[in-house]
């Protein structure tokens, strides 16, 4: 699954309003600033604070390569 580039361009982190990065391996949108990952279920991003998970330093290193 992929996220449409036009959709990705307008999506923002609900916490800091920063740009989100698509992580296809884990099917989630990542905010580098807040170090949060938001799940994408059946093509629908769950951009809710309660749905986000915190990323550890190892995961952030992987995200930096996206």
mmCIF file as Biopython writes it, N, C-alpha, C and O atoms, coordinates in Angstrom:
data_model
#
loop_
_atom_site.group_PDB
_atom_site.id
_atom_site.type_symbol
_atom_site.label_atom_id
_atom_site.label_alt_id
_atom_site.label_comp_id
_atom_site.label_asym_id
_atom_site.label_entity_id
_atom_site.label_seq_id
_atom_site.pdbx_PDB_ins_code
_atom_site.Cartn_x
_atom_site.Cartn_y
_atom_site.Cartn_z
_atom_site.occupancy
_atom_site.B_iso_or_equiv
_atom_site.auth_seq_id
_atom_site.auth_asym_id
_atom_site.pdbx_PDB_model_num
ATOM 1   N N  . UNK A ? 1  ? 0.840  -1.173 0.000  1.0 0.0 1  A 1 
ATOM 2   C CA . UNK A ? 1  ? 0.000  0.000  0.000  1.0 0.0 1  A 1 
ATOM 3   C C  . UNK A ? 1  ? 0.888  1.241  0.000  1.0 0.0 1  A 1 
ATOM 4   O O  . UNK A ? 1  ? 1.973  1.246  0.583  1.0 0.0 1  A 1 
ATOM 5   N N  . UNK A ? 2  ? 0.420  2.270  -0.650 1.0 0.0 2  A 1 
ATOM 6   C CA . UNK A ? 2  ? 1.122  3.548  -0.645 1.0 0.0 2  A 1 
ATOM 7   C C  . UNK A ? 2  ? 0.132  4.658  -0.333 1.0 0.0 2  A 1 
ATOM 8   O O  . UNK A ? 2  ? -1.083 4.477  -0.413 1.0 0.0 2  A 1 
ATOM 9   N N  . UNK A ? 3  ? 0.678  5.801  0.021  1.0 0.0 3  A 1 
ATOM 10  C CA . UNK A ? 3  ? -0.137 6.988  0.248  1.0 0.0 3  A 1 
ATOM 11  C C  . UNK A ? 3  ? 0.031  7.891  -0.969 1.0 0.0 3  A 1 
ATOM 12  O O  . UNK A ? 3  ? 1.151  8.125  -1.422 1.0 0.0 3  A 1 
ATOM 13  N N  . UNK A ? 4  ? -1.061 8.388  -1.487 1.0 0.0 4  A 1 
ATOM 14  C CA . UNK A ? 4  ? -1.038 9.299  -2.619 1.0 0.0 4  A 1 
ATOM 15  C C  . UNK A ? 4  ? -0.180 10.518 -2.278 1.0 0.0 4  A 1 
ATOM 16  O O  . UNK A ? 4  ? -0.320 11.097 -1.200 1.0 0.0 4  A 1 
ATOM 17  N N  . UNK A ? 5  ? 0.704  10.905 -3.193 1.0 0.0 5  A 1 
ATOM 18  C CA . UNK A ? 5  ? 1.622  12.027 -2.960 1.0 0.0 5  A 1 
ATOM 19  C C  . UNK A ? 5  ? 0.874  13.330 -2.699 1.0 0.0 5  A 1 
ATOM 20  O O  . UNK A ? 5  ? 1.321  14.146 -1.893 1.0 0.0 5  A 1 
ATOM 21  N N  . UNK A ? 6  ? -0.253 13.536 -3.366 1.0 0.0 6  A 1 
ATOM 22  C CA . UNK A ? 6  ? -1.038 14.759 -3.148 1.0 0.0 6  A 1 
ATOM 23  C C  . UNK A ? 6  ? -1.633 14.785 -1.744 1.0 0.0 6  A 1 
ATOM 24  O O  . UNK A ? 6  ? -1.677 15.830 -1.095 1.0 0.0 6  A 1 
ATOM 25  N N  . UNK A ? 7  ? -2.086 13.632 -1.289 1.0 0.0 7  A 1 
ATOM 26  C CA . UNK A ? 7  ? -2.629 13.535 0.067  1.0 0.0 7  A 1 
ATOM 27  C C  . UNK A ? 7  ? -1.528 13.767 1.095  1.0 0.0 7  A 1 
ATOM 28  O O  . UNK A ? 7  ? -1.717 14.504 2.062  1.0 0.0 7  A 1 
ATOM 29  N N  . UNK A ? 8  ? -0.386 13.139 0.881  1.0 0.0 8  A 1 
ATOM 30  C CA . UNK A ? 8  ? 0.736  13.286 1.809  1.0 0.0 8  A 1 
ATOM 31  C C  . UNK A ? 8  ? 1.184  14.743 1.913  1.0 0.0 8  A 1 
ATOM 32  O O  . UNK A ? 8  ? 1.609  15.191 2.978  1.0 0.0 8  A 1 
ATOM 33  N N  . UNK A ? 9  ? 1.088  15.474 0.815  1.0 0.0 9  A 1 
ATOM 34  C CA . UNK A ? 9  ? 1.502  16.880 0.801  1.0 0.0 9  A 1 
ATOM 35  C C  . UNK A ? 9  ? 0.623  17.762 1.687  1.0 0.0 9  A 1 
ATOM 36  O O  . UNK A ? 9  ? 1.084  18.791 2.182  1.0 0.0 9  A 1 
ATOM 37  N N  . UNK A ? 10 ? -0.637 17.374 1.892  1.0 0.0 10 A 1 
ATOM 38  C CA . UNK A ? 10 ? -1.519 18.218 2.692  1.0 0.0 10 A 1 
ATOM 39  C C  . UNK A ? 10 ? -1.723 17.722 4.122  1.0 0.0 10 A 1 
ATOM 40  O O  . UNK A ? 10 ? -2.222 18.460 4.971  1.0 0.0 10 A 1 
ATOM 41  N N  . UNK A ? 11 ? -1.335 16.465 4.390  1.0 0.0 11 A 1 
ATOM 42  C CA . UNK A ? 11 ? -1.473 15.940 5.752  1.0 0.0 11 A 1 
ATOM 43  C C  . UNK A ? 11 ? -0.418 16.553 6.666  1.0 0.0 11 A 1 
ATOM 44  O O  . UNK A ? 11 ? 0.703  16.834 6.243  1.0 0.0 11 A 1 
ATOM 45  N N  . UNK A ? 12 ? -0.795 16.754 7.920  1.0 0.0 12 A 1 
ATOM 46  C CA . UNK A ? 12 ? 0.132  17.309 8.907  1.0 0.0 12 A 1 
ATOM 47  C C  . UNK A ? 12 ? -0.071 16.610 10.238 1.0 0.0 12 A 1 
ATOM 48  O O  . UNK A ? 12 ? -1.139 16.067 10.520 1.0 0.0 12 A 1 
ATOM 49  N N  . UNK A ? 13 ? 0.968  16.634 11.044 1.0 0.0 13 A 1 
ATOM 50  C CA . UNK A ? 13 ? 0.896  16.073 12.390 1.0 0.0 13 A 1 
ATOM 51  C C  . UNK A ? 13 ? -0.139 16.867 13.195 1.0 0.0 13 A 1 
ATOM 52  O O  . UNK A ? 13 ? -0.067 18.095 13.243 1.0 0.0 13 A 1 
ATOM 53  N N  . UNK A ? 14 ? -1.090 16.191 13.820 1.0 0.0 14 A 1 
ATOM 54  C CA . UNK A ? 14 ? -2.088 16.912 14.603 1.0 0.0 14 A 1 
ATOM 55  C C  . UNK A ? 14 ? -1.503 17.576 15.847 1.0 0.0 14 A 1 
ATOM 56  O O  . UNK A ? 14 ? -2.114 18.490 16.400 1.0 0.0 14 A 1 
ATOM 57  N N  . UNK A ? 15 ? -0.354 17.140 16.284 1.0 0.0 15 A 1 
ATOM 58  C CA . UNK A ? 15 ? 0.269  17.698 17.477 1.0 0.0 15 A 1 
ATOM 59  C C  . UNK A ? 15 ? 1.052  18.975 17.180 1.0 0.0 15 A 1 
ATOM 60  O O  . UNK A ? 15 ? 0.823  20.009 17.807 1.0 0.0 15 A 1 
ATOM 61  N N  . UNK A ? 16 ? 1.982  18.898 16.218 1.0 0.0 16 A 1 
ATOM 62  C CA . UNK A ? 16 ? 2.862  20.047 15.955 1.0 0.0 16 A 1 
ATOM 63  C C  . UNK A ? 16 ? 2.605  20.710 14.605 1.0 0.0 16 A 1 
ATOM 64  O O  . UNK A ? 16 ? 3.207  21.738 14.292 1.0 0.0 16 A 1 
ATOM 65  N N  . UNK A ? 17 ? 1.720  20.129 13.810 1.0 0.0 17 A 1 
ATOM 66  C CA . UNK A ? 17 ? 1.386  20.615 12.461 1.0 0.0 17 A 1 
ATOM 67  C C  . UNK A ? 17 ? 2.534  20.468 11.476 1.0 0.0 17 A 1 
ATOM 68  O O  . UNK A ? 17 ? 2.537  21.107 10.424 1.0 0.0 17 A 1 
ATOM 69  N N  . UNK A ? 18 ? 3.512  19.628 11.812 1.0 0.0 18 A 1 
ATOM 70  C CA . UNK A ? 18 ? 4.660  19.394 10.955 1.0 0.0 18 A 1 
ATOM 71  C C  . UNK A ? 18 ? 4.362  18.395 9.854  1.0 0.0 18 A 1 
ATOM 72  O O  . UNK A ? 18 ? 3.319  17.742 9.855  1.0 0.0 18 A 1 
ATOM 73  N N  . UNK A ? 19 ? 5.283  18.285 8.922  1.0 0.0 19 A 1 
ATOM 74  C CA . UNK A ? 19 ? 5.165  17.381 7.793  1.0 0.0 19 A 1 
ATOM 75  C C  . UNK A ? 19 ? 5.253  15.928 8.267  1.0 0.0 19 A 1 
ATOM 76  O O  . UNK A ? 19 ? 5.991  15.608 9.199  1.0 0.0 19 A 1 
ATOM 77  N N  . UNK A ? 20 ? 4.492  15.066 7.611  1.0 0.0 20 A 1 
ATOM 78  C CA . UNK A ? 20 ? 4.517  13.641 7.914  1.0 0.0 20 A 1 
ATOM 79  C C  . UNK A ? 20 ? 5.262  12.898 6.810  1.0 0.0 20 A 1 
ATOM 80  O O  . UNK A ? 20 ? 5.252  13.309 5.650  1.0 0.0 20 A 1 
ATOM 81  N N  . UNK A ? 21 ? 5.908  11.800 7.192  1.0 0.0 21 A 1 
ATOM 82  C CA . UNK A ? 21 ? 6.667  10.965 6.273  1.0 0.0 21 A 1 
ATOM 83  C C  . UNK A ? 21 ? 6.002  9.595  6.233  1.0 0.0 21 A 1 
ATOM 84  O O  . UNK A ? 21 ? 5.616  9.053  7.269  1.0 0.0 21 A 1 
ATOM 85  N N  . UNK A ? 22 ? 5.871  9.036  5.023  1.0 0.0 22 A 1 
ATOM 86  C CA . UNK A ? 22 ? 5.256  7.726  4.862  1.0 0.0 22 A 1 
ATOM 87  C C  . UNK A ? 22 ? 6.267  6.630  5.130  1.0 0.0 22 A 1 
ATOM 88  O O  . UNK A ? 22 ? 7.341  6.611  4.530  1.0 0.0 22 A 1 
ATOM 89  N N  . UNK A ? 23 ? 5.928  5.712  6.033  1.0 0.0 23 A 1 
ATOM 90  C CA . UNK A ? 23 ? 6.742  4.525  6.303  1.0 0.0 23 A 1 
ATOM 91  C C  . UNK A ? 23 ? 5.950  3.325  5.794  1.0 0.0 23 A 1 
ATOM 92  O O  . UNK A ? 23 ? 5.091  2.790  6.496  1.0 0.0 23 A 1 
ATOM 93  N N  . UNK A ? 24 ? 6.253  2.908  4.557  1.0 0.0 24 A 1 
ATOM 94  C CA . UNK A ? 24 ? 5.511  1.814  3.925  1.0 0.0 24 A 1 
ATOM 95  C C  . UNK A ? 24 ? 5.721  0.488  4.638  1.0 0.0 24 A 1 
ATOM 96  O O  . UNK A ? 24 ? 4.818  -0.347 4.684  1.0 0.0 24 A 1 
ATOM 97  N N  . UNK A ? 25 ? 6.916  0.291  5.196  1.0 0.0 25 A 1 
ATOM 98  C CA . UNK A ? 25 ? 7.219  -0.966 5.878  1.0 0.0 25 A 1 
ATOM 99  C C  . UNK A ? 25 ? 6.272  -1.214 7.040  1.0 0.0 25 A 1 
ATOM 100 O O  . UNK A ? 25 ? 5.843  -2.348 7.257  1.0 0.0 25 A 1 
ATOM 101 N N  . UNK A ? 26 ? 5.942  -0.179 7.784  1.0 0.0 26 A 1 
ATOM 102 C CA . UNK A ? 26 ? 5.080  -0.327 8.960  1.0 0.0 26 A 1 
ATOM 103 C C  . UNK A ? 26 ? 3.668  0.193  8.719  1.0 0.0 26 A 1 
ATOM 104 O O  . UNK A ? 26 ? 2.831  0.144  9.620  1.0 0.0 26 A 1 
ATOM 105 N N  . UNK A ? 27 ? 3.395  0.686  7.527  1.0 0.0 27 A 1 
ATOM 106 C CA . UNK A ? 27 ? 2.092  1.250  7.167  1.0 0.0 27 A 1 
ATOM 107 C C  . UNK A ? 27 ? 1.654  2.317  8.167  1.0 0.0 27 A 1 
ATOM 108 O O  . UNK A ? 27 ? 0.594  2.224  8.787  1.0 0.0 27 A 1 
ATOM 109 N N  . UNK A ? 28 ? 2.501  3.327  8.299  1.0 0.0 28 A 1 
ATOM 110 C CA . UNK A ? 28 ? 2.186  4.423  9.208  1.0 0.0 28 A 1 
ATOM 111 C C  . UNK A ? 28 ? 2.807  5.726  8.718  1.0 0.0 28 A 1 
ATOM 112 O O  . UNK A ? 28 ? 3.754  5.734  7.932  1.0 0.0 28 A 1 
ATOM 113 N N  . UNK A ? 29 ? 2.245  6.817  9.207  1.0 0.0 29 A 1 
ATOM 114 C CA . UNK A ? 29 ? 2.767  8.146  8.926  1.0 0.0 29 A 1 
ATOM 115 C C  . UNK A ? 29 ? 3.576  8.599  10.132 1.0 0.0 29 A 1 
ATOM 116 O O  . UNK A ? 29 ? 3.131  8.461  11.271 1.0 0.0 29 A 1 
ATOM 117 N N  . UNK A ? 30 ? 4.759  9.139  9.884  1.0 0.0 30 A 1 
ATOM 118 C CA . UNK A ? 30 ? 5.675  9.481  10.965 1.0 0.0 30 A 1 
ATOM 119 C C  . UNK A ? 30 ? 5.911  10.982 11.008 1.0 0.0 30 A 1 
ATOM 120 O O  . UNK A ? 30 ? 6.134  11.620 9.980  1.0 0.0 30 A 1 
ATOM 121 N N  . UNK A ? 31 ? 5.860  11.534 12.213 1.0 0.0 31 A 1 
ATOM 122 C CA . UNK A ? 31 ? 6.240  12.921 12.463 1.0 0.0 31 A 1 
ATOM 123 C C  . UNK A ? 31 ? 7.632  12.892 13.085 1.0 0.0 31 A 1 
ATOM 124 O O  . UNK A ? 31 ? 7.816  12.410 14.203 1.0 0.0 31 A 1 
ATOM 125 N N  . UNK A ? 32 ? 8.608  13.415 12.347 1.0 0.0 32 A 1 
ATOM 126 C CA . UNK A ? 32 ? 9.979  13.422 12.864 1.0 0.0 32 A 1 
ATOM 127 C C  . UNK A ? 32 ? 10.117 14.363 14.067 1.0 0.0 32 A 1 
ATOM 128 O O  . UNK A ? 32 ? 10.837 14.055 15.017 1.0 0.0 32 A 1 
ATOM 129 N N  . UNK A ? 33 ? 9.439  15.488 14.027 1.0 0.0 33 A 1 
ATOM 130 C CA . UNK A ? 33 ? 9.545  16.477 15.106 1.0 0.0 33 A 1 
ATOM 131 C C  . UNK A ? 33 ? 9.059  15.961 16.450 1.0 0.0 33 A 1 
ATOM 132 O O  . UNK A ? 33 ? 9.713  16.149 17.476 1.0 0.0 33 A 1 
ATOM 133 N N  . UNK A ? 34 ? 7.918  15.317 16.434 1.0 0.0 34 A 1 
ATOM 134 C CA . UNK A ? 34 ? 7.325  14.802 17.675 1.0 0.0 34 A 1 
ATOM 135 C C  . UNK A ? 34 ? 7.744  13.360 17.969 1.0 0.0 34 A 1 
ATOM 136 O O  . UNK A ? 34 ? 7.488  12.845 19.058 1.0 0.0 34 A 1 
ATOM 137 N N  . UNK A ? 35 ? 8.381  12.720 17.009 1.0 0.0 35 A 1 
ATOM 138 C CA . UNK A ? 35 ? 8.782  11.313 17.109 1.0 0.0 35 A 1 
ATOM 139 C C  . UNK A ? 35 ? 7.576  10.419 17.405 1.0 0.0 35 A 1 
ATOM 140 O O  . UNK A ? 35 ? 7.589  9.579  18.306 1.0 0.0 35 A 1 
ATOM 141 N N  . UNK A ? 36 ? 6.528  10.646 16.593 1.0 0.0 36 A 1 
ATOM 142 C CA . UNK A ? 36 ? 5.295  9.877  16.727 1.0 0.0 36 A 1 
ATOM 143 C C  . UNK A ? 36 ? 4.978  9.189  15.407 1.0 0.0 36 A 1 
ATOM 144 O O  . UNK A ? 36 ? 5.319  9.692  14.337 1.0 0.0 36 A 1 
ATOM 145 N N  . UNK A ? 37 ? 4.325  8.042  15.490 1.0 0.0 37 A 1 
ATOM 146 C CA . UNK A ? 37 ? 3.875  7.314  14.308 1.0 0.0 37 A 1 
ATOM 147 C C  . UNK A ? 37 ? 2.359  7.136  14.402 1.0 0.0 37 A 1 
ATOM 148 O O  . UNK A ? 37 ? 1.826  6.705  15.425 1.0 0.0 37 A 1 
ATOM 149 N N  . UNK A ? 38 ? 1.685  7.478  13.306 1.0 0.0 38 A 1 
ATOM 150 C CA . UNK A ? 38 ? 0.231  7.357  13.219 1.0 0.0 38 A 1 
ATOM 151 C C  . UNK A ? 38 ? -0.108 6.207  12.280 1.0 0.0 38 A 1 
ATOM 152 O O  . UNK A ? 38 ? 0.406  6.161  11.163 1.0 0.0 38 A 1 
ATOM 153 N N  . UNK A ? 39 ? -0.954 5.286  12.700 1.0 0.0 39 A 1 
ATOM 154 C CA . UNK A ? 39 ? -1.281 4.141  11.846 1.0 0.0 39 A 1 
ATOM 155 C C  . UNK A ? 39 ? -2.159 4.539  10.666 1.0 0.0 39 A 1 
ATOM 156 O O  . UNK A ? 39 ? -2.886 5.531  10.718 1.0 0.0 39 A 1 
ATOM 157 N N  . UNK A ? 40 ? -2.076 3.751  9.609  1.0 0.0 40 A 1 
ATOM 158 C CA . UNK A ? 40 ? -2.950 3.902  8.442  1.0 0.0 40 A 1 
ATOM 159 C C  . UNK A ? 40 ? -3.670 2.568  8.299  1.0 0.0 40 A 1 
ATOM 160 O O  . UNK A ? 40 ? -3.055 1.546  7.997  1.0 0.0 40 A 1 
ATOM 161 N N  . UNK A ? 41 ? -4.974 2.592  8.520  1.0 0.0 41 A 1 
ATOM 162 C CA . UNK A ? 41 ? -5.791 1.375  8.487  1.0 0.0 41 A 1 
ATOM 163 C C  . UNK A ? 41 ? -6.682 1.387  7.259  1.0 0.0 41 A 1 
ATOM 164 O O  . UNK A ? 41 ? -7.518 2.276  7.098  1.0 0.0 41 A 1 
ATOM 165 N N  . UNK A ? 42 ? -6.503 0.396  6.393  1.0 0.0 42 A 1 
ATOM 166 C CA . UNK A ? 42 ? -7.282 0.276  5.165  1.0 0.0 42 A 1 
ATOM 167 C C  . UNK A ? 42 ? -7.234 1.560  4.339  1.0 0.0 42 A 1 
ATOM 168 O O  . UNK A ? 42 ? -8.234 1.971  3.750  1.0 0.0 42 A 1 
ATOM 169 N N  . UNK A ? 43 ? -6.062 2.185  4.306  1.0 0.0 43 A 1 
ATOM 170 C CA . UNK A ? 43 ? -5.855 3.390  3.515  1.0 0.0 43 A 1 
ATOM 171 C C  . UNK A ? 43 ? -6.287 4.678  4.182  1.0 0.0 43 A 1 
ATOM 172 O O  . UNK A ? 43 ? -6.177 5.749  3.586  1.0 0.0 43 A 1 
ATOM 173 N N  . UNK A ? 44 ? -6.778 4.594  5.413  1.0 0.0 44 A 1 
ATOM 174 C CA . UNK A ? 44 ? -7.267 5.782  6.120  1.0 0.0 44 A 1 
ATOM 175 C C  . UNK A ? 44 ? -6.320 6.113  7.270  1.0 0.0 44 A 1 
ATOM 176 O O  . UNK A ? 44 ? -6.164 5.315  8.194  1.0 0.0 44 A 1 
ATOM 177 N N  . UNK A ? 45 ? -5.679 7.301  7.219  1.0 0.0 45 A 1 
ATOM 178 C CA . UNK A ? 45 ? -4.772 7.693  8.314  1.0 0.0 45 A 1 
ATOM 179 C C  . UNK A ? 45 ? -5.559 7.969  9.595  1.0 0.0 45 A 1 
ATOM 180 O O  . UNK A ? 45 ? -6.580 8.657  9.570  1.0 0.0 45 A 1 
ATOM 181 N N  . UNK A ? 46 ? -5.081 7.432  10.702 1.0 0.0 46 A 1 
ATOM 182 C CA . UNK A ? 46 ? -5.683 7.674  12.012 1.0 0.0 46 A 1 
ATOM 183 C C  . UNK A ? 46 ? -4.867 8.765  12.703 1.0 0.0 46 A 1 
ATOM 184 O O  . UNK A ? 46 ? -4.001 8.484  13.532 1.0 0.0 46 A 1 
ATOM 185 N N  . UNK A ? 47 ? -5.159 10.008 12.347 1.0 0.0 47 A 1 
ATOM 186 C CA . UNK A ? 47 ? -4.389 11.140 12.874 1.0 0.0 47 A 1 
ATOM 187 C C  . UNK A ? 47 ? -4.998 11.666 14.165 1.0 0.0 47 A 1 
ATOM 188 O O  . UNK A ? 47 ? -5.457 12.806 14.240 1.0 0.0 47 A 1 
ATOM 189 N N  . UNK A ? 48 ? -4.990 10.823 15.159 1.0 0.0 48 A 1 
ATOM 190 C CA . UNK A ? 48 ? -5.500 11.152 16.487 1.0 0.0 48 A 1 
ATOM 191 C C  . UNK A ? 48 ? -4.399 10.924 17.509 1.0 0.0 48 A 1 
ATOM 192 O O  . UNK A ? 48 ? -3.635 9.965  17.405 1.0 0.0 48 A 1 
ATOM 193 N N  . UNK A ? 49 ? -4.321 11.795 18.483 1.0 0.0 49 A 1 
ATOM 194 C CA . UNK A ? 49 ? -3.279 11.677 19.507 1.0 0.0 49 A 1 
ATOM 195 C C  . UNK A ? 49 ? -3.331 10.315 20.196 1.0 0.0 49 A 1 
ATOM 196 O O  . UNK A ? 49 ? -2.291 9.741  20.516 1.0 0.0 49 A 1 
ATOM 197 N N  . UNK A ? 50 ? -4.529 9.802  20.422 1.0 0.0 50 A 1 
ATOM 198 C CA . UNK A ? 50 ? -4.679 8.512  21.096 1.0 0.0 50 A 1 
ATOM 199 C C  . UNK A ? 50 ? -4.207 7.342  20.238 1.0 0.0 50 A 1 
ATOM 200 O O  . UNK A ? 50 ? -3.855 6.289  20.770 1.0 0.0 50 A 1 
ATOM 201 N N  . UNK A ? 51 ? -4.195 7.514  18.925 1.0 0.0 51 A 1 
ATOM 202 C CA . UNK A ? 51 ? -3.791 6.449  18.018 1.0 0.0 51 A 1 
ATOM 203 C C  . UNK A ? 51 ? -2.281 6.411  17.790 1.0 0.0 51 A 1 
ATOM 204 O O  . UNK A ? 51 ? -1.745 5.400  17.337 1.0 0.0 51 A 1 
ATOM 205 N N  . UNK A ? 52 ? -1.601 7.503  18.100 1.0 0.0 52 A 1 
ATOM 206 C CA . UNK A ? 52 ? -0.158 7.604  17.838 1.0 0.0 52 A 1 
ATOM 207 C C  . UNK A ? 52 ? 0.646  6.769  18.824 1.0 0.0 52 A 1 
ATOM 208 O O  . UNK A ? 52 ? 0.237  6.518  19.957 1.0 0.0 52 A 1 
ATOM 209 N N  . UNK A ? 53 ? 1.815  6.349  18.336 1.0 0.0 53 A 1 
ATOM 210 C CA . UNK A ? 53 ? 2.749  5.656  19.228 1.0 0.0 53 A 1 
ATOM 211 C C  . UNK A ? 53 ? 4.082  6.393  19.163 1.0 0.0 53 A 1 
ATOM 212 O O  . UNK A ? 53 ? 4.455  6.936  18.123 1.0 0.0 53 A 1 
ATOM 213 N N  . UNK A ? 54 ? 4.782  6.406  20.269 1.0 0.0 54 A 1 
ATOM 214 C CA . UNK A ? 54 ? 6.093  7.054  20.333 1.0 0.0 54 A 1 
ATOM 215 C C  . UNK A ? 54 ? 7.140  6.156  19.683 1.0 0.0 54 A 1 
ATOM 216 O O  . UNK A ? 54 ? 7.084  4.932  19.793 1.0 0.0 54 A 1 
ATOM 217 N N  . UNK A ? 55 ? 8.089  6.784  19.007 1.0 0.0 55 A 1 
ATOM 218 C CA . UNK A ? 55 ? 9.173  6.044  18.368 1.0 0.0 55 A 1 
ATOM 219 C C  . UNK A ? 55 ? 10.432 6.133  19.216 1.0 0.0 55 A 1 
ATOM 220 O O  . UNK A ? 55 ? 10.744 7.186  19.772 1.0 0.0 55 A 1 
ATOM 221 N N  . UNK A ? 56 ? 11.155 5.018  19.311 1.0 0.0 56 A 1 
ATOM 222 C CA . UNK A ? 56 ? 12.414 5.030  20.048 1.0 0.0 56 A 1 
ATOM 223 C C  . UNK A ? 56 ? 13.535 5.473  19.111 1.0 0.0 56 A 1 
ATOM 224 O O  . UNK A ? 56 ? 13.298 5.693  17.924 1.0 0.0 56 A 1 
ATOM 225 N N  . UNK A ? 57 ? 14.729 5.603  19.625 1.0 0.0 57 A 1 
ATOM 226 C CA . UNK A ? 57 ? 15.846 6.121  18.840 1.0 0.0 57 A 1 
ATOM 227 C C  . UNK A ? 57 ? 16.204 5.218  17.652 1.0 0.0 57 A 1 
ATOM 228 O O  . UNK A ? 57 ? 16.590 5.713  16.593 1.0 0.0 57 A 1 
ATOM 229 N N  . UNK A ? 58 ? 16.078 3.913  17.822 1.0 0.0 58 A 1 
ATOM 230 C CA . UNK A ? 58 ? 16.366 2.986  16.718 1.0 0.0 58 A 1 
ATOM 231 C C  . UNK A ? 58 ? 15.373 3.175  15.572 1.0 0.0 58 A 1 
ATOM 232 O O  . UNK A ? 58 ? 15.751 3.194  14.400 1.0 0.0 58 A 1 
ATOM 233 N N  . UNK A ? 59 ? 14.106 3.312  15.930 1.0 0.0 59 A 1 
ATOM 234 C CA . UNK A ? 59 ? 13.077 3.529  14.917 1.0 0.0 59 A 1 
ATOM 235 C C  . UNK A ? 59 ? 13.289 4.867  14.213 1.0 0.0 59 A 1 
ATOM 236 O O  . UNK A ? 59 ? 13.086 4.969  13.003 1.0 0.0 59 A 1 
ATOM 237 N N  . UNK A ? 60 ? 13.690 5.882  14.953 1.0 0.0 60 A 1 
ATOM 238 C CA . UNK A ? 60 ? 13.922 7.195  14.346 1.0 0.0 60 A 1 
ATOM 239 C C  . UNK A ? 60 ? 15.083 7.149  13.358 1.0 0.0 60 A 1 
ATOM 240 O O  . UNK A ? 60 ? 15.055 7.841  12.341 1.0 0.0 60 A 1 
ATOM 241 N N  . UNK A ? 61 ? 16.093 6.349  13.642 1.0 0.0 61 A 1 
ATOM 242 C CA . UNK A ? 61 ? 17.213 6.198  12.687 1.0 0.0 61 A 1 
ATOM 243 C C  . UNK A ? 61 ? 16.712 5.627  11.374 1.0 0.0 61 A 1 
ATOM 244 O O  . UNK A ? 61 ? 17.156 6.047  10.306 1.0 0.0 61 A 1 
ATOM 245 N N  . UNK A ? 62 ? 15.791 4.672  11.438 1.0 0.0 62 A 1 
ATOM 246 C CA . UNK A ? 62 ? 15.216 4.080  10.224 1.0 0.0 62 A 1 
ATOM 247 C C  . UNK A ? 62 ? 14.373 5.100  9.471  1.0 0.0 62 A 1 
ATOM 248 O O  . UNK A ? 62 ? 14.385 5.141  8.241  1.0 0.0 62 A 1 
ATOM 249 N N  . UNK A ? 63 ? 13.647 5.917  10.213 1.0 0.0 63 A 1 
ATOM 250 C CA . UNK A ? 63 ? 12.793 6.936  9.599  1.0 0.0 63 A 1 
ATOM 251 C C  . UNK A ? 63 ? 13.654 7.985  8.893  1.0 0.0 63 A 1 
ATOM 252 O O  . UNK A ? 63 ? 13.275 8.478  7.831  1.0 0.0 63 A 1 
ATOM 253 N N  . UNK A ? 64 ? 14.783 8.324  9.458  1.0 0.0 64 A 1 
ATOM 254 C CA . UNK A ? 64 ? 15.649 9.316  8.856  1.0 0.0 64 A 1 
ATOM 255 C C  . UNK A ? 64 ? 16.141 8.899  7.481  1.0 0.0 64 A 1 
ATOM 256 O O  . UNK A ? 64 ? 16.533 9.742  6.674  1.0 0.0 64 A 1 
ATOM 257 N N  . UNK A ? 65 ? 16.123 7.596  7.213  1.0 0.0 65 A 1 
ATOM 258 C CA . UNK A ? 65 ? 16.566 7.114  5.900  1.0 0.0 65 A 1 
ATOM 259 C C  . UNK A ? 65 ? 15.433 7.106  4.872  1.0 0.0 65 A 1 
ATOM 260 O O  . UNK A ? 65 ? 15.670 6.810  3.700  1.0 0.0 65 A 1 
ATOM 261 N N  . UNK A ? 66 ? 14.206 7.426  5.293  1.0 0.0 66 A 1 
ATOM 262 C CA . UNK A ? 66 ? 13.067 7.446  4.355  1.0 0.0 66 A 1 
ATOM 263 C C  . UNK A ? 66 ? 13.098 8.686  3.495  1.0 0.0 66 A 1 
ATOM 264 O O  . UNK A ? 66 ? 12.222 8.874  2.651  1.0 0.0 66 A 1 
#
